[in-house]
C-alpha cells in the first residue's frame, strides 16, 4: 500500500483575525501619515524660523546695521530703510552728496588741491598727533573742521567704508573768492546796472539753498554769499535744486556775515534785511539802488547782530494765520520786486536817483 503523507489543512481565517489585521494595517497607515505630517510641520517651523531670522536681520539693518552677520541682506535692508530714518528725523546723508573717507585720502586731497573740499568731520576721540598735517592744511585752505560723535560718521559713511574717524565733504561746484566777488559788486556802483547781491544768514536746508540760487540767477542777481559754518554748502543736492544756475551765479563763503555787511556799506551798497516786524514794506523800497538783500535761516531768521547792522529792514505783508513764509519763497517775492523796478524806465545817470539815500553809518 502506498503511504500517503497527510497534510495538515490550513486553518481557516477567523473573523477575529481578519479584524486584527485590518486594525494593524490602519494603525501602520496612521503612523505613516502622522510621520509625514510631523515632517511637514518641522519644515514649516524651519521656514518660519528662517523668516523670523531674516526679519530680525532686516530690523537690525534698519537700526544701523548692528548685526554684522546679516551680510548682503543687511545692507539691502539698510538702503531700503534710509527714507524711513530721514522721515523720523534722524540725520541721514543725502544719497548724492560726495564724500572722502579715511585719513590718507583726505590728506592727499588737501595736498593736491584738486578737490573742492567744503568741510571735514573728525570723530571725537581720534588721536590728534596723526592729524597734525591735516589740521594745518585745512587751516591754510580755509576748510572748516568740526568734531562729531563717531556714530554720526557711521551714518554719513557709505556702507562698508573705513572712515578711520575722518570724513571730508566735497562741494559740487567751486566757490567764488569772497573778496573778488565783493570787488566785482562794488565796481558796478554808479553804473546803469547797479549791483544786486543776496546774503543768506544760516540757511541749512540744501533744497532751499538750491531754490534761492535758481531764483536769484533768474532775477539777475550778481552774486550770492553763504556763511562758512552752520549753513548748507554747495552739495550735489543743492546743485540739482538749482537746476543749472550754479554754472552762472557766483557763490562765495563769508567768514563773518556781520563784517560782510559793514564792508558792503563802506563800498556804497545798501544792506536790506527781511523781518516780519519791519516798518517798511518791501514794495516801498527803491531797489534800483545798489543793494545787498539778507535772508535769515529757517525758523530763526536773521541773527540779532546781523539785523542790527543792516541799513534798513523790509517786510512782506502777511494776512493769514501762518506767521512767516518759506525762505526761498520770500527771496523770490522780494527779488522779483527788485527786478520789476529795475526793468522800468529810470534816469540815464544812475546817481541822479541817489540823493538822500546814502548808506547809514549805523553799527
TORTORMI-997770 format. One record per residue (C-alpha): residue number from 1; residue in three letters; y, z, x. Coordinates in Angstrom, 1 decimal, decimal comma, padded with zeros to 4 digits. Each point is the difference from the previous one (the first is absolute). Layout:
rec i: NUM; aa: ALA; Y: Y; Z: Z; X: X
...
! end
This chain:
rec i: 1; aa: UNK; Y: 000,0; Z: 000,0; X: 000,0
rec i: 2; aa: UNK; Y: 003,4; Z: -000,7; X: 001,2
rec i: 3; aa: UNK; Y: 002,1; Z: 002,9; X: 000,5
rec i: 4; aa: UNK; Y: 003,4; Z: -000,3; X: -001,6
rec i: 5; aa: UNK; Y: 002,9; Z: 002,0; X: 001,4
rec i: 6; aa: UNK; Y: 001,7; Z: 001,6; X: -002,7
rec i: 7; aa: UNK; Y: 003,8; Z: -000,4; X: 000,1
rec i: 8; aa: UNK; Y: 002,1; Z: 002,8; X: -001,4
rec i: 9; aa: UNK; Y: 002,1; Z: -001,6; X: -002,7
rec i: 10; aa: UNK; Y: 003,8; Z: 000,4; X: 000,5
rec i: 11; aa: UNK; Y: 001,4; Z: 002,7; X: -002,1
rec i: 12; aa: UNK; Y: 002,2; Z: -001,3; X: -002,7
rec i: 13; aa: UNK; Y: 003,7; Z: 000,9; X: 000,4
rec i: 14; aa: UNK; Y: 001,0; Z: 002,7; X: -002,2
rec i: 15; aa: UNK; Y: 003,2; Z: -000,1; X: -002,0
rec i: 16; aa: UNK; Y: 001,2; Z: 003,1; X: 001,9
rec i: 17; aa: UNK; Y: -000,5; Z: -001,7; X: 003,4
rec i: 18; aa: UNK; Y: 001,9; Z: -003,1; X: -001,1
rec i: 19; aa: UNK; Y: 002,9; Z: 002,2; X: -001,2
rec i: 20; aa: UNK; Y: 000,1; Z: 001,8; X: 003,4
rec i: 21; aa: UNK; Y: 000,1; Z: -003,3; X: 001,9
rec i: 22; aa: UNK; Y: 002,9; Z: -001,3; X: -002,1
rec i: 23; aa: UNK; Y: 001,9; Z: 003,2; X: 000,5
rec i: 24; aa: UNK; Y: -000,5; Z: -000,1; X: 003,7
rec i: 25; aa: UNK; Y: 001,1; Z: -003,7; X: 000,1
rec i: 26; aa: UNK; Y: 003,1; Z: 000,9; X: -002,0
rec i: 27; aa: UNK; Y: 000,7; Z: 002,9; X: 002,3
rec i: 28; aa: UNK; Y: -000,2; Z: -002,2; X: 003,0
rec i: 29; aa: UNK; Y: 002,4; Z: -002,5; X: -001,6
rec i: 30; aa: UNK; Y: 002,4; Z: 002,8; X: -000,8
rec i: 31; aa: UNK; Y: -000,1; Z: 001,3; X: 003,6
rec i: 32; aa: UNK; Y: 000,6; Z: -003,6; X: 001,2
rec i: 33; aa: UNK; Y: 003,0; Z: -000,4; X: -002,4
rec i: 34; aa: UNK; Y: 001,4; Z: 003,4; X: 001,0
rec i: 35; aa: UNK; Y: -000,2; Z: -000,8; X: 003,7
rec i: 36; aa: UNK; Y: 001,7; Z: -003,3; X: -000,7
rec i: 37; aa: UNK; Y: 002,8; Z: 001,7; X: -002,0
rec i: 38; aa: UNK; Y: 000,3; Z: 002,7; X: 002,7
rec i: 39; aa: UNK; Y: 000,5; Z: -002,7; X: 002,6
rec i: 40; aa: UNK; Y: 002,6; Z: -001,7; X: -002,1
rec i: 41; aa: UNK; Y: 001,8; Z: 003,3; X: -000,4
rec i: 42; aa: UNK; Y: 000,0; Z: 000,6; X: 003,7
rec i: 43; aa: UNK; Y: 001,4; Z: -003,5; X: 000,6
rec i: 44; aa: UNK; Y: 002,8; Z: 000,7; X: -002,5
rec i: 45; aa: UNK; Y: 000,7; Z: 003,3; X: 001,6
rec i: 46; aa: UNK; Y: 000,2; Z: -001,7; X: 003,4
rec i: 47; aa: UNK; Y: 002,4; Z: -002,6; X: -001,4
rec i: 48; aa: UNK; Y: 002,2; Z: 002,7; X: -001,6
rec i: 49; aa: UNK; Y: 000,1; Z: 001,9; X: 003,3
rec i: 50; aa: UNK; Y: 001,0; Z: -003,2; X: 001,8
rec i: 51; aa: UNK; Y: 002,8; Z: -000,7; X: -002,5
rec i: 52; aa: UNK; Y: 001,1; Z: 003,6; X: 000,3
rec i: 53; aa: UNK; Y: 000,1; Z: -000,2; X: 003,8
rec i: 54; aa: UNK; Y: 002,0; Z: -003,2; X: -000,2
rec i: 55; aa: UNK; Y: 002,4; Z: 001,5; X: -002,5
rec i: 56; aa: UNK; Y: 000,5; Z: 003,0; X: 002,3
rec i: 57; aa: UNK; Y: 000,5; Z: -002,2; X: 003,0
rec i: 58; aa: UNK; Y: 002,5; Z: -002,1; X: -002,0
rec i: 59; aa: UNK; Y: 001,8; Z: 003,2; X: -001,1
rec i: 60; aa: UNK; Y: 000,2; Z: 001,2; X: 003,6
rec i: 61; aa: UNK; Y: 001,4; Z: -003,4; X: 001,1
rec i: 62; aa: UNK; Y: 002,7; Z: 000,2; X: -002,8
rec i: 63; aa: UNK; Y: 000,9; Z: 003,5; X: 001,3
rec i: 64; aa: UNK; Y: 000,6; Z: -001,2; X: 003,6
rec i: 65; aa: UNK; Y: -003,5; Z: -000,9; X: 001,3
rec i: 66; aa: UNK; Y: -001,3; Z: 003,4; X: 000,9
rec i: 67; aa: UNK; Y: -003,6; Z: -001,2; X: -000,1
rec i: 68; aa: UNK; Y: -000,3; Z: -002,1; X: 003,1
rec i: 69; aa: UNK; Y: -003,6; Z: -000,9; X: -000,8
rec i: 70; aa: UNK; Y: 001,0; Z: -002,1; X: -003,0
rec i: 71; aa: UNK; Y: 000,8; Z: -002,9; X: 002,3
rec i: 72; aa: UNK; Y: 000,9; Z: -003,3; X: -001,6
rec i: 73; aa: UNK; Y: -000,3; Z: 001,4; X: -003,6
rec i: 74; aa: UNK; Y: 002,6; Z: 002,7; X: 000,9
rec i: 75; aa: UNK; Y: 002,5; Z: -002,5; X: 001,5
rec i: 76; aa: UNK; Y: -000,2; Z: -002,2; X: -003,1
rec i: 77; aa: UNK; Y: 000,4; Z: 002,9; X: -002,3
rec i: 78; aa: UNK; Y: 003,0; Z: 001,2; X: 002,0
rec i: 79; aa: UNK; Y: 001,7; Z: -003,4; X: -000,3
rec i: 80; aa: UNK; Y: -000,6; Z: -000,1; X: -003,7
rec i: 81; aa: UNK; Y: 001,4; Z: 003,5; X: -000,4
rec i: 82; aa: UNK; Y: 003,3; Z: -000,8; X: 001,9
rec i: 83; aa: UNK; Y: 001,9; Z: -000,9; X: -003,2
rec i: 84; aa: UNK; Y: -001,1; Z: 003,3; X: -001,6
rec i: 85; aa: UNK; Y: 001,2; Z: 002,0; X: 002,9
rec i: 86; aa: UNK; Y: 003,4; Z: -001,7; X: -000,1
rec i: 87; aa: UNK; Y: 000,2; Z: 000,6; X: -003,8
rec i: 88; aa: UNK; Y: -000,8; Z: 003,7; X: 000,5
rec i: 89; aa: UNK; Y: 003,0; Z: 000,4; X: 002,3
rec i: 90; aa: UNK; Y: -001,7; Z: 000,5; X: 003,4
rec i: 91; aa: UNK; Y: 001,5; Z: -002,0; X: 002,8
rec i: 92; aa: UNK; Y: -001,8; Z: -003,3; X: 000,5
rec i: 93; aa: UNK; Y: 000,6; Z: -002,7; X: 002,6
rec i: 94; aa: UNK; Y: 001,2; Z: -003,3; X: -001,5
rec i: 95; aa: UNK; Y: -002,9; Z: -002,5; X: 000,4
rec i: 96; aa: UNK; Y: 002,2; Z: -002,6; X: 001,7
rec i: 97; aa: UNK; Y: 002,0; Z: 002,2; X: 002,5
rec i: 98; aa: UNK; Y: -000,8; Z: -000,7; X: 003,6
rec i: 99; aa: UNK; Y: -001,0; Z: 002,9; X: 002,4
rec i: 100; aa: UNK; Y: -001,2; Z: 000,5; X: 003,5
rec i: 101; aa: UNK; Y: -002,4; Z: 002,8; X: 000,8
rec i: 102; aa: UNK; Y: -000,7; Z: 002,0; X: 003,1
rec i: 103; aa: UNK; Y: 001,9; Z: 001,1; X: 003,1
rec i: 104; aa: UNK; Y: -000,5; Z: -003,0; X: 002,2
rec i: 105; aa: UNK; Y: 000,6; Z: -002,7; X: -002,6
rec i: 106; aa: UNK; Y: 003,3; Z: 001,6; X: -001,1
rec i: 107; aa: UNK; Y: 001,0; Z: 000,6; X: 003,6
rec i: 108; aa: UNK; Y: -000,6; Z: -003,6; X: 001,0
rec i: 109; aa: UNK; Y: 001,9; Z: -001,2; X: -003,0
rec i: 110; aa: UNK; Y: 003,0; Z: 002,0; X: 001,1
rec i: 111; aa: UNK; Y: -000,3; Z: -001,2; X: 003,6
rec i: 112; aa: UNK; Y: -000,2; Z: -003,7; X: -001,0
rec i: 113; aa: UNK; Y: 002,8; Z: 000,2; X: -002,6
rec i: 114; aa: UNK; Y: -001,5; Z: -002,9; X: -002,1
rec i: 115; aa: UNK; Y: -000,8; Z: 002,1; X: -003,0
rec i: 116; aa: UNK; Y: 002,7; Z: 001,3; X: -002,4
rec i: 117; aa: UNK; Y: -001,1; Z: 003,6; X: -000,1
rec i: 118; aa: UNK; Y: 001,9; Z: 001,9; X: -002,7
rec i: 119; aa: UNK; Y: -001,3; Z: 003,5; X: 000,5
rec i: 120; aa: UNK; Y: -002,9; Z: 001,9; X: 001,6
rec i: 121; aa: UNK; Y: -001,9; Z: 002,8; X: -001,7
rec i: 122; aa: UNK; Y: -001,6; Z: 002,6; X: 002,2
rec i: 123; aa: UNK; Y: -002,7; Z: 002,4; X: -001,2
rec i: 124; aa: UNK; Y: 000,9; Z: 003,7; X: 000,3
rec i: 125; aa: UNK; Y: -001,9; Z: 001,7; X: 002,9
rec i: 126; aa: UNK; Y: -000,3; Z: -003,2; X: 002,2
rec i: 127; aa: UNK; Y: 000,5; Z: 000,9; X: 003,7
rec i: 128; aa: UNK; Y: 003,5; Z: -001,2; X: 000,9
rec i: 129; aa: UNK; Y: -000,8; Z: -000,4; X: 003,7
rec i: 130; aa: UNK; Y: -001,8; Z: -003,3; X: -000,6
rec i: 131; aa: UNK; Y: 002,8; Z: -001,2; X: -002,3
rec i: 132; aa: UNK; Y: 002,8; Z: 000,5; X: 002,5
rec i: 133; aa: UNK; Y: 000,6; Z: -003,7; X: 000,6
rec i: 134; aa: UNK; Y: -000,4; Z: -000,8; X: -003,6
rec i: 135; aa: UNK; Y: 002,8; Z: 002,4; X: -001,0
rec i: 136; aa: UNK; Y: 002,2; Z: -001,3; X: 002,8
rec i: 137; aa: UNK; Y: -000,4; Z: -003,7; X: -001,0
rec i: 138; aa: UNK; Y: 000,5; Z: 000,9; X: -003,7
rec i: 139; aa: UNK; Y: 003,3; Z: 001,7; X: 001,0
rec i: 140; aa: UNK; Y: 001,1; Z: -003,0; X: 002,1
rec i: 141; aa: UNK; Y: -000,8; Z: -002,5; X: -002,8
rec i: 142; aa: UNK; Y: 001,3; Z: 002,4; X: -002,7
rec i: 143; aa: UNK; Y: -003,3; Z: 000,2; X: -001,9
rec i: 144; aa: UNK; Y: -000,2; Z: 003,0; X: -002,3
rec i: 145; aa: UNK; Y: -002,8; Z: 002,4; X: 000,8
rec i: 146; aa: UNK; Y: -001,2; Z: 002,5; X: -002,6
rec i: 147; aa: UNK; Y: -002,7; Z: 002,6; X: -000,2
rec i: 148; aa: UNK; Y: -002,5; Z: 000,2; X: -002,8
rec i: 149; aa: UNK; Y: -003,2; Z: 001,8; X: -000,9
rec i: 150; aa: UNK; Y: -003,1; Z: -001,8; X: 001,2
rec i: 151; aa: UNK; Y: -001,2; Z: -000,4; X: -003,5
rec i: 152; aa: UNK; Y: 003,0; Z: -002,2; X: -000,7
rec i: 153; aa: UNK; Y: -000,9; Z: -002,3; X: 002,9
rec i: 154; aa: UNK; Y: -003,5; Z: -000,2; X: -001,4
rec i: 155; aa: UNK; Y: 001,5; Z: -001,3; X: -003,3
rec i: 156; aa: UNK; Y: 002,2; Z: -002,5; X: 001,9
rec i: 157; aa: UNK; Y: -002,7; Z: -001,3; X: 002,3
rec i: 158; aa: UNK; Y: -002,3; Z: -002,8; X: -001,0
rec i: 159; aa: UNK; Y: -003,7; Z: 000,8; X: -000,7
rec i: 160; aa: UNK; Y: -001,8; Z: 000,7; X: 003,3
rec i: 161; aa: UNK; Y: 003,2; Z: -000,2; X: 002,2
rec i: 162; aa: UNK; Y: 000,1; Z: 002,4; X: 002,9
rec i: 163; aa: UNK; Y: 003,7; Z: 000,9; X: -000,1
rec i: 164; aa: UNK; Y: -000,2; Z: 002,8; X: 002,7
rec i: 165; aa: UNK; Y: 002,8; Z: 001,8; X: -001,8
rec i: 166; aa: UNK; Y: 002,5; Z: -002,9; X: 000,5
rec i: 167; aa: UNK; Y: 000,9; Z: -002,7; X: -002,6
rec i: 168; aa: UNK; Y: 002,9; Z: -002,5; X: 000,4
rec i: 169; aa: UNK; Y: 001,6; Z: -001,6; X: -003,1
rec i: 170; aa: UNK; Y: 000,9; Z: -003,6; X: 000,8
rec i: 171; aa: UNK; Y: 002,9; Z: -001,6; X: -001,8
rec i: 172; aa: UNK; Y: -000,5; Z: -003,4; X: -001,8
rec i: 173; aa: UNK; Y: 003,4; Z: -001,3; X: 001,2
rec i: 174; aa: UNK; Y: 002,2; Z: 000,8; X: 003,0
rec i: 175; aa: UNK; Y: 003,1; Z: 002,1; X: -000,8
rec i: 176; aa: UNK; Y: 003,5; Z: -001,2; X: 000,9
rec i: 177; aa: UNK; Y: 002,0; Z: 002,0; X: 002,5
rec i: 178; aa: UNK; Y: 002,2; Z: 002,5; X: -001,9
rec i: 179; aa: UNK; Y: 002,9; Z: -000,4; X: 002,4
rec i: 180; aa: UNK; Y: -000,1; Z: -003,8; X: 000,0
rec i: 181; aa: UNK; Y: -000,3; Z: -000,1; X: -003,8
rec i: 182; aa: UNK; Y: 003,0; Z: 002,3; X: -000,4
rec i: 183; aa: UNK; Y: 002,0; Z: -002,2; X: 002,4
rec i: 184; aa: UNK; Y: -000,9; Z: -003,1; X: -002,0
rec i: 185; aa: UNK; Y: 001,1; Z: 001,7; X: -003,3
rec i: 186; aa: UNK; Y: 003,3; Z: 001,1; X: 001,6
rec i: 187; aa: UNK; Y: 000,7; Z: -003,6; X: 001,2
rec i: 188; aa: UNK; Y: 000,1; Z: -001,1; X: -003,7
rec i: 189; aa: UNK; Y: 002,9; Z: 002,3; X: -000,9
rec i: 190; aa: UNK; Y: 003,0; Z: -002,1; X: -000,8
rec i: 191; aa: UNK; Y: -001,9; Z: -003,2; X: -000,6
rec i: 192; aa: UNK; Y: -000,7; Z: -001,9; X: -003,2
rec i: 193; aa: UNK; Y: -003,5; Z: 001,5; X: -000,1
rec i: 194; aa: UNK; Y: 000,6; Z: 003,7; X: 000,5
rec i: 195; aa: UNK; Y: -003,0; Z: 002,2; X: 001,0
rec i: 196; aa: UNK; Y: -002,3; Z: 001,4; X: -002,6
rec i: 197; aa: UNK; Y: -002,6; Z: 002,5; X: 001,2
rec i: 198; aa: UNK; Y: -002,6; Z: 002,2; X: -001,6
rec i: 199; aa: UNK; Y: -001,0; Z: 003,4; X: 001,5
rec i: 200; aa: UNK; Y: -003,0; Z: 001,9; X: -001,4
rec i: 201; aa: UNK; Y: 000,0; Z: 003,7; X: 000,5
rec i: 202; aa: UNK; Y: -003,7; Z: 001,0; X: -000,2
rec i: 203; aa: UNK; Y: -001,7; Z: -002,6; X: -002,3
rec i: 204; aa: UNK; Y: -003,7; Z: 000,8; X: 000,5
rec i: 205; aa: UNK; Y: -001,9; Z: -002,3; X: -002,3
rec i: 206; aa: UNK; Y: -000,8; Z: -003,2; X: 001,9
rec i: 207; aa: UNK; Y: 000,1; Z: -002,1; X: -003,3
rec i: 208; aa: UNK; Y: 003,5; Z: 001,3; X: -000,8
rec i: 209; aa: UNK; Y: 001,1; Z: -000,9; X: 003,5
rec i: 210; aa: UNK; Y: -001,5; Z: -003,5; X: -000,3
rec i: 211; aa: UNK; Y: 001,6; Z: -000,5; X: -003,4
rec i: 212; aa: UNK; Y: 003,4; Z: 001,0; X: 001,4
rec i: 213; aa: UNK; Y: -000,3; Z: -002,3; X: 003,0
rec i: 214; aa: UNK; Y: -000,9; Z: -002,9; X: -002,3
rec i: 215; aa: UNK; Y: 003,0; Z: 000,7; X: -002,3
rec i: 216; aa: UNK; Y: 002,4; Z: 000,6; X: 002,9
rec i: 217; aa: UNK; Y: -000,9; Z: -003,4; X: 001,6
rec i: 218; aa: UNK; Y: 000,4; Z: -001,8; X: -003,3
rec i: 219; aa: UNK; Y: 003,4; Z: 001,7; X: -000,6
rec i: 220; aa: UNK; Y: 001,4; Z: -001,1; X: 003,4
rec i: 221; aa: UNK; Y: -000,2; Z: 003,4; X: 001,8
rec i: 222; aa: UNK; Y: 000,6; Z: -000,5; X: 003,8
rec i: 223; aa: UNK; Y: -002,1; Z: 003,0; X: 001,3
rec i: 224; aa: UNK; Y: -002,0; Z: 003,0; X: -001,1
rec i: 225; aa: UNK; Y: -000,5; Z: 003,4; X: 001,7
rec i: 226; aa: UNK; Y: -002,8; Z: 002,5; X: -000,4
rec i: 227; aa: UNK; Y: -000,5; Z: 003,4; X: 001,7
rec i: 228; aa: UNK; Y: -002,3; Z: 000,4; X: 002,9
rec i: 229; aa: UNK; Y: -001,7; Z: 003,1; X: -001,6
rec i: 230; aa: UNK; Y: -001,2; Z: 001,0; X: -003,4
rec i: 231; aa: UNK; Y: 000,2; Z: -003,5; X: -001,5
rec i: 232; aa: UNK; Y: -002,1; Z: -003,0; X: -000,6
rec i: 233; aa: UNK; Y: -000,2; Z: -002,5; X: 002,8
rec i: 234; aa: UNK; Y: -000,6; Z: -003,7; X: 000,2
rec i: 235; aa: UNK; Y: -003,8; Z: 000,0; X: -000,8
rec i: 236; aa: UNK; Y: -002,0; Z: -002,8; X: -001,4
rec i: 237; aa: UNK; Y: 000,4; Z: 001,5; X: -003,4
rec i: 238; aa: UNK; Y: 003,8; Z: -000,2; X: 000,3
rec i: 239; aa: UNK; Y: -000,2; Z: -003,6; X: 001,3
rec i: 240; aa: UNK; Y: -002,2; Z: -001,0; X: -003,0
rec i: 241; aa: UNK; Y: 002,4; Z: 001,6; X: -002,5
rec i: 242; aa: UNK; Y: 003,0; Z: -001,6; X: 001,8
rec i: 243; aa: UNK; Y: -001,6; Z: -003,5; X: -000,7
rec i: 244; aa: UNK; Y: 001,3; Z: -001,6; X: 003,2
rec i: 245; aa: UNK; Y: 003,4; Z: 001,6; X: 000,0
rec i: 246; aa: UNK; Y: -000,7; Z: 001,8; X: 003,3
rec i: 247; aa: UNK; Y: 000,1; Z: -003,4; X: 001,7
rec i: 248; aa: UNK; Y: 003,7; Z: -000,3; X: -000,8
rec i: 249; aa: UNK; Y: 001,5; Z: 003,4; X: -000,4
rec i: 250; aa: UNK; Y: 000,4; Z: 002,1; X: 003,1
rec i: 251; aa: UNK; Y: -001,2; Z: 003,6; X: -000,3
rec i: 252; aa: UNK; Y: 000,9; Z: 002,7; X: 002,5
rec i: 253; aa: UNK; Y: -001,0; Z: 003,6; X: 000,5
rec i: 254; aa: UNK; Y: 002,8; Z: 002,6; X: 000,3
rec i: 255; aa: UNK; Y: -000,5; Z: 003,2; X: 001,8
rec i: 256; aa: UNK; Y: 002,5; Z: 001,9; X: -002,1
rec i: 257; aa: UNK; Y: 001,3; Z: -001,4; X: -003,3
rec i: 258; aa: UNK; Y: 003,0; Z: 002,3; X: -000,2
rec i: 259; aa: UNK; Y: 001,1; Z: -001,2; X: 003,5
rec i: 260; aa: UNK; Y: -000,5; Z: -003,6; X: -001,1
rec i: 261; aa: UNK; Y: 002,3; Z: 000,6; X: -003,0
rec i: 262; aa: UNK; Y: 002,7; Z: 001,2; X: 002,4
rec i: 263; aa: UNK; Y: -000,4; Z: -003,0; X: 002,2
rec i: 264; aa: UNK; Y: 000,3; Z: -002,4; X: -003,0
rec i: 265; aa: UNK; Y: 003,3; Z: 001,7; X: -000,9
rec i: 266; aa: UNK; Y: 001,3; Z: -000,4; X: 003,5
rec i: 267; aa: UNK; Y: -000,8; Z: -003,7; X: -000,2
rec i: 268; aa: UNK; Y: 002,0; Z: -000,5; X: -003,2
rec i: 269; aa: UNK; Y: -003,0; Z: -000,1; X: -002,3
rec i: 270; aa: UNK; Y: 000,1; Z: 002,0; X: -003,3
rec i: 271; aa: UNK; Y: -002,9; Z: 002,4; X: -000,6
rec i: 272; aa: UNK; Y: -001,1; Z: 000,4; X: -003,6
rec i: 273; aa: UNK; Y: -002,6; Z: 002,4; X: -001,1
rec i: 274; aa: UNK; Y: -001,7; Z: 000,0; X: -003,4
rec i: 275; aa: UNK; Y: -000,1; Z: 003,2; X: -002,1
rec i: 276; aa: UNK; Y: -000,6; Z: 000,6; X: -003,7
rec i: 277; aa: UNK; Y: 002,9; Z: 002,5; X: -000,1
rec i: 278; aa: UNK; Y: 002,6; Z: -002,3; X: 001,7
rec i: 279; aa: UNK; Y: 003,3; Z: -000,6; X: -001,6
rec i: 280; aa: UNK; Y: 000,2; Z: -003,7; X: 000,8
rec i: 281; aa: UNK; Y: -002,1; Z: -002,5; X: -001,9
rec i: 282; aa: UNK; Y: -001,6; Z: -002,6; X: 002,2
rec i: 283; aa: UNK; Y: 001,7; Z: -002,8; X: -001,9
rec i: 284; aa: UNK; Y: 003,4; Z: 001,5; X: 000,8
rec i: 285; aa: UNK; Y: -000,3; Z: -000,3; X: 003,8
rec i: 286; aa: UNK; Y: 001,3; Z: -003,0; X: 001,9
rec i: 287; aa: UNK; Y: -003,1; Z: -001,4; X: 001,6
rec i: 288; aa: UNK; Y: 001,9; Z: -002,9; X: 001,7
rec i: 289; aa: UNK; Y: 000,9; Z: 002,5; X: 002,8
rec i: 290; aa: UNK; Y: -002,3; Z: 000,7; X: 003,0
rec i: 291; aa: UNK; Y: -002,5; Z: 002,4; X: -001,5
rec i: 292; aa: UNK; Y: -003,1; Z: 002,0; X: 001,0
rec i: 293; aa: UNK; Y: -001,9; Z: 001,2; X: -003,0
rec i: 294; aa: UNK; Y: -002,1; Z: 003,1; X: 000,3
rec i: 295; aa: UNK; Y: -003,0; Z: 000,9; X: -002,1
rec i: 296; aa: UNK; Y: -001,9; Z: 003,3; X: 000,1
rec i: 297; aa: UNK; Y: -003,8; Z: 000,5; X: 000,0
rec i: 298; aa: UNK; Y: -002,2; Z: 000,4; X: -003,0
rec i: 299; aa: UNK; Y: 000,7; Z: 003,2; X: -001,9
rec i: 300; aa: UNK; Y: 002,4; Z: 001,6; X: 002,5
rec i: 301; aa: UNK; Y: 002,7; Z: -002,6; X: 000,2
rec i: 302; aa: UNK; Y: 002,5; Z: 000,0; X: 002,8
rec i: 303; aa: UNK; Y: -000,1; Z: 002,9; X: 002,3
rec i: 304; aa: UNK; Y: 003,0; Z: 002,3; X: -000,2
rec i: 305; aa: UNK; Y: 001,4; Z: -000,7; X: 003,5
rec i: 306; aa: UNK; Y: -000,2; Z: -003,8; X: -000,6
rec i: 307; aa: UNK; Y: 001,5; Z: 000,3; X: -003,5
rec i: 308; aa: UNK; Y: 003,0; Z: 002,0; X: 001,3
rec i: 309; aa: UNK; Y: 000,7; Z: -002,6; X: 002,7
rec i: 310; aa: UNK; Y: 000,2; Z: -003,0; X: -002,3
rec i: 311; aa: UNK; Y: 003,4; Z: -001,4; X: -000,8
rec i: 312; aa: UNK; Y: -000,8; Z: 000,0; X: -003,7
rec i: 313; aa: UNK; Y: -002,8; Z: 000,5; X: -002,5
rec i: 314; aa: UNK; Y: -000,8; Z: -002,3; X: -002,9
rec i: 315; aa: UNK; Y: -002,3; Z: 000,4; X: -003,0
rec i: 316; aa: UNK; Y: -002,0; Z: -002,1; X: -002,3
rec i: 317; aa: UNK; Y: 000,6; Z: 001,0; X: -003,6
rec i: 318; aa: UNK; Y: -003,1; Z: 001,3; X: -001,8
rec i: 319; aa: UNK; Y: -000,3; Z: 000,4; X: -003,8
rec i: 320; aa: UNK; Y: -003,7; Z: 001,1; X: -000,4
rec i: 321; aa: UNK; Y: -001,7; Z: 003,3; X: 000,6
rec i: 322; aa: UNK; Y: -001,4; Z: -000,9; X: 003,5
rec i: 323; aa: UNK; Y: 002,5; Z: 001,3; X: 002,6
rec i: 324; aa: UNK; Y: -000,5; Z: -002,7; X: 002,6
rec i: 325; aa: UNK; Y: -001,2; Z: -003,5; X: 000,9
rec i: 326; aa: UNK; Y: -002,6; Z: -001,1; X: 002,5
rec i: 327; aa: UNK; Y: 001,8; Z: -000,5; X: 003,3
rec i: 328; aa: UNK; Y: -001,0; Z: -003,7; X: 000,2
rec i: 329; aa: UNK; Y: 001,4; Z: -000,6; X: -003,5
rec i: 330; aa: UNK; Y: 003,2; Z: 001,8; X: 000,8
rec i: 331; aa: UNK; Y: 000,4; Z: -002,1; X: 003,2
rec i: 332; aa: UNK; Y: -000,4; Z: -003,2; X: -001,9
rec i: 333; aa: UNK; Y: 002,6; Z: 001,0; X: -002,6
rec i: 334; aa: UNK; Y: 002,7; Z: 000,8; X: 002,5
rec i: 335; aa: UNK; Y: -000,7; Z: -002,8; X: 002,4
rec i: 336; aa: UNK; Y: 000,2; Z: -002,6; X: -002,7
rec i: 337; aa: UNK; Y: 003,3; Z: 001,4; X: -001,2
rec i: 338; aa: UNK; Y: 001,2; Z: -000,4; X: 003,6
rec i: 339; aa: UNK; Y: -001,3; Z: -003,6; X: 000,0
rec i: 340; aa: UNK; Y: 001,7; Z: -000,7; X: -003,3
rec i: 341; aa: UNK; Y: 003,3; Z: 001,1; X: 001,3
rec i: 342; aa: UNK; Y: -000,4; Z: -001,8; X: 003,3
rec i: 343; aa: UNK; Y: -000,7; Z: -003,3; X: -001,7
rec i: 344; aa: UNK; Y: 003,2; Z: 000,1; X: -002,0
rec i: 345; aa: UNK; Y: 003,1; Z: -001,7; X: 001,3
rec i: 346; aa: UNK; Y: 001,7; Z: 002,3; X: 002,5
rec i: 347; aa: UNK; Y: 003,0; Z: -000,2; X: 002,3
rec i: 348; aa: UNK; Y: -000,3; Z: -002,5; X: 002,9
rec i: 349; aa: UNK; Y: 001,0; Z: 002,7; X: 002,4
rec i: 350; aa: UNK; Y: -002,3; Z: 003,0; X: -000,6
rec i: 351; aa: UNK; Y: 002,5; Z: 002,5; X: 001,5
rec i: 352; aa: UNK; Y: 002,3; Z: -000,6; X: -003,0
rec i: 353; aa: UNK; Y: -002,3; Z: 002,1; X: -002,2
rec i: 354; aa: UNK; Y: -000,4; Z: 002,9; X: 002,4
rec i: 355; aa: UNK; Y: 003,4; Z: 001,7; X: -000,5
rec i: 356; aa: UNK; Y: -000,4; Z: 003,6; X: -001,2
rec i: 357; aa: UNK; Y: -003,7; Z: -000,1; X: 000,8
rec i: 358; aa: UNK; Y: -000,6; Z: 001,3; X: 003,5
rec i: 359; aa: UNK; Y: -003,2; Z: 001,9; X: 000,8
rec i: 360; aa: UNK; Y: 000,7; Z: 003,7; X: -000,2
rec i: 361; aa: UNK; Y: 000,1; Z: 002,4; X: 003,0
rec i: 362; aa: UNK; Y: -002,1; Z: 002,5; X: -002,0
rec i: 363; aa: UNK; Y: -002,9; Z: 001,7; X: 001,8
! end
